[in-house]
Amino acid sequence: MLTAEAMRLAAYEALCPTAALAAGTGFPTIAGGRVFDSRAIGVDELDDSIVYTPSISLYTEDRKVTQRGPMTSAGPLGFASAALAIVCDLAVSADDDGETITMPLAGSDPKARLVLASLVTQVRQTLARGATGSGFRLISKAITEIVIEPFILPEMGLRWHREIMTLRCDIADDDFGATALPASVERLRLALPAGSYARGRLDDLAAYFTAPAALTPLATIGLVAPVGAGDAPPDPGDEPDAVITF
């Protein structure tokens, strides 16, 4: 479902605005520009000047399309929803059998917990109400559920400074019309800043599809009905673009 992928890209632009990247300031969260599309932060992307690095990773989860009700005729489009998983980390480097990797800060640090809670709240506010989240709200018609899960193994007494916030959103089904991309995705593509990461990915996506050929408009429509007594027969010279026979 392309609209679900577009929703993730819209969230990326909301949390890592192109204008803020260019200016180096003005990011809506304490993660700054450390927002990642479908991947975790890398070792070389950690900020060595601080104890842990706030970061955000975005993933498209399950997608669903259902008919709007039992009396609805089966058609090509339905009621669509998708889940966006937002992984908020306080990332650090760690050694894994001689290999340096990134992972969330382990243990239970009261101050770090407040930093993580602030990051999660900033993400939610940005997408739901923030000025940079307008593109996200163009795709997400409504956020119907928010689930925030800690990253813990309580039976082993293990905790990490990571929270996974999953947004269940109502979105439009993929409606291919006169453009190569579904109508809602094309609207988002045009609304995104030129040169932005999200705009570039949607431009790449559009290259996989071809816009449908334009339909020829009908100039005239002929009606063919039984001719009763006294009715004039149809003019044999008329050649309408379409004929409807009763």
N, C-alpha and C positions, 0 to 999 in steps of 0.2 A: 504494500500500500504506500504509494508515493507521498500522499499527504502526511502520513505519520513520519516519514523521513524529513519532510519539509518542516514539520513542527520542531524536530530536534535541532535543525539548522537555524530556525528562527530563535530558539532558546539560546543557541550559541551567540548569535548577534546581540541578543538582549543582555547577556551576561558578560560578553567581551566585545563591546561596541567598537566598530571600526574607527570612529572618531577618537575614542579614548586610546586606542592602540597608537594612532598617529601622534597624539599629543603626549602620550606617556602618563596621563593622569585622567581622572574623571570616571574611573571604573565604579560600577554600582556595588561591588562586594569587596571584601578584604582579600579575596583571591587575586585581585588585579587582573592581569592578562593571562593568568594560569588557568585557563578554561580549555578543556580538551574534548574533541569530538570522537566518541567511540573508542577512547583509549585512556590509560592512566598516565599520570605525570612520569616523565623519565628522570633518571638520575641527574643528567646534565641540566635539567630544568628546575632543580631545587635551588632555593635561595640559601647559600652557605652562611649568610650574615645573621640568620635567625635560627632558633632551635628547631622549629618545624615550619613547613611551608604550606599555607592554606591553598587548596586546589579543588577544582570542580571538574568532574568527568560526566559526559552526557551519553546516554544509551537509549535507543528505541527498544522497548520491550514488546509485549503482546499487542496485537491489533485485532479488532473484531468488527464484523459487519452483520447486522441483523435487519430483518424486515420490521417496519414500524408498527405492525399489529397483525392479528390473525386475519383481519378482513382486507389487508393490503394485498394487491395483486403482485405477483412475483415479477420484479423488474430488474434492470441491470444495476440500479443503485439502491442502497439501503441506509440504515442508521449506523454510522461508524464511530468507533472510539479507539483510542490508543493510549498506551502507558509510556510515560517518559521517566526513566530512572536517572536520578541526579545523585552522583556519589560525591559527597563532601568529605574531604580528607584534611588532616593535619599531617602532611607527609614528611617522612624522614628517610635517610638511607640506612640500609642494613646489609649484613653479609650473609649470603646464602651459598654455603659450600664454596667459598672463595670468589663468588660473583657478587658484585654490588648491585642491589636492587632497591626499589622504593617500596615503602609500606607505611600504613598509618602508625602514628605514634602509639606505642603500647603503654599499658598501665592506666592509672586513674589520677589525673592531674586536675584539681578543681579549677585552676585558672585556664588551662587548655580546654576544659569542657565548656567554659563560657565563650571562648573564642570560637569553638566549633558550633555552638548553639547560635552565635551571632551570624556565622557564615550561612547556616541553613535558613535562618530567618531572612537574611538579606536576599538570598536566592528566591525564596517564596514571594517576598514583596516585589522584587523586580519583575518577575513573570506575571504576577497577578495584577499589579497596579503601577509599576514603575514606568517612567517615561521611555526607557529604552526597550520595554517589552511590548510595544504596540504591534510589531510584526508577529510576535508569538500569539498575541490575542487575536490577530487576524486569522490565524489558522485554528487556534483552540477556541471553540465557541463557548465552552464552559469547562471549568475544572470541577469534576463531579466527586472526586475523592483524592485525599492526600494521605499517604501512609509514610511515616518516618520510622525507620528501623535502625537500631544500634548494631554495631559490629562487635558481637560479644560471644563468648562461650561460657555462660554462667556456671555450668556444671564443672568446669575446669578452673573457674576463677580468673578467666582471661578476658581482658577488655582492650579495645583499640579506639583511637580517636577518629572514627569514621562513622558517618551516618548516611544512610541511603534513603533519599526522599523520592517516592514514586507518585507521580501525578497521573491520575486517570482523567483523560480529557475527551470531550465530545468534539469530533471533527467532521468535516465533509467527506463523503466517499469520493473516490477518484472519479471525477466527471470529465471525461475527455470531450472537448467541444471543438472549437475552431483553432485551438492552439496545440502545440506538440505536448505540452504538459497539462495536467488537470487544471481546471479553471482556478481553483483556490490556490494551487501551487504557483501558477503563472502570476496571479495577483501579488503573491508574496515576493516572487522573483523580481518583479518590477518595483516593488516598494523597498527592497533592500539597497543599501548603498553600493554604488558601482565600485568594483575593486575589493569588495568585502569577501571574506572567506565563504560565507553562506551563499552569496550571490554566485561566486565562482563554482561552487559545487552544484547549484541548480542549473547553471549554464551547461556544465558537463552532463548533467542528467538529461537535459533537453536534447542533447546531441544523439541520444539513443532512440529518440522518437521522432516521427515525422508528422507534421501537421496535416490533418485530413484535407483532401481537395475541397475547394469551395463548391457549394451546391449551386446549380443553375436555377435562378429564380423563375417561377412560373409567371408568364405574362397573361395567359388565358387558361380557363378551365371549362371544358365542355361537359354538359349534362345530357345523358341519353336516357329518355323515359318513353314508355309506351305512348304512341300518338293516338289520341282519341279522334272521334269524328269531328271534322271541322277544324282540327288543328293543322297548322302549317308544318310540313316536314322540315327536318333540319337542312340547312344549306350544305350541300355536298362539298362546296368549296372551302368551308371552314376547317382548319386544321389546328385545334387547340393543343397546348402543351401537355395537358392531362385530360383524361376522360373518366367520368364517373357514370356507371351504368346502374340504373335502378331495375 
